[in-house]
């Protein structure tokens, strides 16, 4: 099966990986969970981030009515 542009593995590889990790997923404390290292293609994600507006810039347009806001 082909690889999606945003994933680092093919769908067949992901299905096989899921089957390999099934028992570990079910027994991870404190509840069933799993971690996928390098799941997404980093270059593809960088392209997405580049399209987002910069939210860490100038805050001069933010005004508060009092210091507790």
N, C-alpha and C positions, 0 to 999 in steps of 0.2 A: 504494500500500500504506500502511496506517496506521502511525502512530508509536507505539512502545512508550513507556510512561510514564517509563521510566528513561533513555531515549536522547534526544539532542538532534536527531536526524535520523530521517527515515523509513527503512525498510529499503531502499526503492528508491534513495534518496539515498546510503545507505551502499554499496550494490552499485555504483552509478555511481562513487562516490569510490574504491572499491577497484580498479575497472578503470582509472581515471585514474592511480592511484599504483602500479600493478603493476610497471612497469619500475624505478621508484625503489626499491621494496621490495627487489627482487632484486639491486640494485647497491649498496645501502647497506653501508659498511664497519663493523665488521670481519666482519659476517655479515648476511644478509637481515633487516631490521627496519623497522618503521614506527611512527609516532607519530600518534595521533588527538587533536587539540586539541578540547576541549569535547565529548568523546564522550558522557559521561553528563550528565544533567540535574542541575545543582548543587543545586537545591532538593530533589530526590528523595534525593540522597546525604546532604544535611543531616538529613533525616528518619531515615535509616538510622543515622547516627552518633548522633543523639539517643537512639536505643533501646539503644545499647551502654553498658555500665557504665563509670564513670570509673576508669581504671586509674592515673591520675596523682595520686591523693589520698593519704591517710594510709597510711604504710608501717609503722605500729606493730605490725601483726600478722605481720610478716616477721621471723624470728629466725634467726640464723646461729650455728653451733657454733664457728666460728673466723674470724679476719679475712680469710682467704684464700678464703672462699666468696663 
